[in-house]
Amino acid sequence: MLLTTDFDRKLAYCYMTDEPRLRQILLNLVGNAVKFTEKGEVVTKVERMERDGRRDWLRFSVRDTGIGLRVDHMRRIFEPFYQVDSSTTRRYEGAGLGWRFAGGWWR
């Protein structure tokens, strides 16, 4: 598997943010992408969406070539304890709490 990062070269060197929460969200996104991707790639991208006075609005995204997610599950993955496959024999581990711990900050 190839793990890469794509940064917009126009970004500032340093930003003030809620570092622990941002780290938690990115670890959750990248961790899930790696967990569900056996081969191919996981790409993390950071880009500036707009500038509002002295504030930059950044977008962090993660794209992978993993197993994918059906459209009907996409709305529910942000619910606490929700798992696409909750059977005891499922292959992938996790409690389904990653987004809950992020406190909705990802919106």
LINNOR-V842279 format. One record per helix or strand of 2 or more residues. SS is the DSSP state (alpha for helix, beta for strand). FROM is the first residue (numbers start at 1). LEN is the number of residues. If there is no record, write none. Layout:
ss/from/len
SS/FROM/LEN
SS/FROM/LEN
This chain:
ss/from/len
beta/2/6
alpha/19/17
beta/41/12
beta/55/10
alpha/71/4
alpha/98/4
